[in-house]
Amino acid sequence: MNWESYFAELEGQFAEDAAAERASVDLEAERVRQARLDLATRLRAMAHDGAFVTLATVGDHQFNGTMRAAGTDWCGIDVGNGGIRCVRTDAIKTIVVPDQVLRRSLLTVPSDALAQRATFGYVLRGWARRRTPVLVQFTDSSVATGTIDRAATDHCDFAFHDAHTPRRDGDVSRFAVVPFHTIAAVSPLSDDGRVIGSS
C-alpha cells in the first residue's frame, strides 16, 4: 500500500466532507433567514430595487407601477405621471412580479431608518398637515374623497367632501372616524380633484 497516496486521498475526502458540511450549514442558515422574513422587509427590497409590480388589494383595487418606498405597515407605488398610491400592507392580496424580482426581494438590503419607523399613520399625518385632498379606497371595494383631519396610531378622522371642492365645513357631507384596517390605499388628489397619475 502506498501510504502517501492513501493519506492524500484521505485528506482530499476530508476536505470534500468539510466543504459539503459548510455548504449544508450555510444552506440551512439561509433557509432559517428566509423563513424569518416579513412582508415589510420584502417590500423594502422591492423598493430598493425599484421593481415594477402589479399589486392587488382586498376590495379588488389594483395598482401597476414602481415600488418606491416601504414602511413598517405600508408601501408606496409610483403609478406614473406623478401619481402615488400609499397601500396598507395588511390589505395586500397579491404582488405580481417577475421571477428575478421575487428572488432579489429575498436578499438583504441596506436599512433605511426613516422607512423602518414610518408608519401608515405617519404618512397620513403628512397629508393631514398639508390639508391634501385624498381618495381613499376601502377594503369593502368602496371609495371616498375628502381630507384627513388628523391621523392617530390605528385610525384617522376623515372629512368627506367632493374631490374638486376644498375642505370647508360647509362643503363637508360628513365627518367620520375611520379605522386603518378598513383602508386598502390612499392617493393624493390634484387641485382640480383628479387622482394624480390616473388616465
CORKA-V835719 format. One record per residue. N is the residue number from 1. D_LAST is the distance of its C-alpha to the last C-alpha in Angstrom with 2 decimals. Layout:
# CORKA-V835719
((N,D_LAST) (N,D_LAST))
This chain:
# CORKA-V835719
((1,82.28) (2,80.56) (3,79.65) (4,77.51) (5,75.25) (6,75.24) (7,74.10) (8,71.54) (9,70.15) (10,70.12) (11,68.35) (12,65.72) (13,65.24) (14,65.05) (15,62.38) (16,60.33) (17,60.75) (18,59.78) (19,56.64) (20,55.68) (21,56.28) (22,54.15) (23,51.32) (24,51.67) (25,51.64) (26,48.57) (27,46.75) (28,47.67) (29,46.64) (30,43.19) (31,42.90) (32,43.86) (33,41.35) (34,38.49) (35,39.67) (36,39.39) (37,35.77) (38,33.41) (39,29.67) (40,29.07) (41,31.06) (42,29.12) (43,25.77) (44,27.36) (45,28.39) (46,24.87) (47,23.65) (48,26.66) (49,25.75) (50,22.06) (51,21.41) (52,18.20) (53,18.04) (54,16.62) (55,17.69) (56,18.39) (57,19.96) (58,22.41) (59,20.75) (60,18.58) (61,15.55) (62,14.13) (63,12.60) (64,12.43) (65,13.34) (66,16.44) (67,19.10) (68,20.09) (69,22.53) (70,24.64) (71,27.16) (72,29.82) (73,27.68) (74,24.00) (75,21.65) (76,18.76) (77,15.81) (78,13.78) (79,10.31) (80,9.80) (81,9.14) (82,11.71) (83,10.35) (84,13.33) (85,14.24) (86,17.96) (87,19.26) (88,22.82) (89,24.88) (90,26.87) (91,23.84) (92,22.88) (93,23.79) (94,23.05) (95,21.83) (96,21.53) (97,22.53) (98,24.69) (99,28.41) (100,29.17) (101,26.66) (102,28.26) (103,31.67) (104,30.84) (105,29.62) (106,33.27) (107,34.56) (108,35.64) (109,33.48) (110,34.61) (111,34.60) (112,32.32) (113,34.34) (114,31.62) (115,29.18) (116,32.10) (117,32.91) (118,29.48) (119,28.83) (120,25.88) (121,27.84) (122,28.17) (123,24.42) (124,24.08) (125,27.11) (126,25.43) (127,22.63) (128,25.45) (129,27.50) (130,24.81) (131,23.99) (132,20.27) (133,18.40) (134,16.69) (135,15.02) (136,17.57) (137,17.06) (138,20.60) (139,22.59) (140,23.45) (141,19.84) (142,19.64) (143,17.33) (144,18.40) (145,17.58) (146,20.33) (147,22.27) (148,24.34) (149,27.82) (150,29.47) (151,29.14) (152,32.19) (153,33.01) (154,31.58) (155,30.01) (156,28.39) (157,29.01) (158,25.92) (159,25.70) (160,23.47) (161,22.04) (162,19.21) (163,16.11) (164,16.77) (165,20.48) (166,22.29) (167,24.50) (168,27.78) (169,30.28) (170,30.43) (171,26.72) (172,26.71) (173,27.06) (174,28.62) (175,29.37) (176,29.50) (177,30.56) (178,27.95) (179,29.34) (180,27.14) (181,27.95) (182,25.88) (183,22.66) (184,20.38) (185,17.82) (186,17.10) (187,14.14) (188,14.75) (189,13.16) (190,13.01) (191,15.95) (192,14.29) (193,13.30) (194,9.54) (195,8.80) (196,8.69) (197,6.54) (198,3.78) (199,0.00))
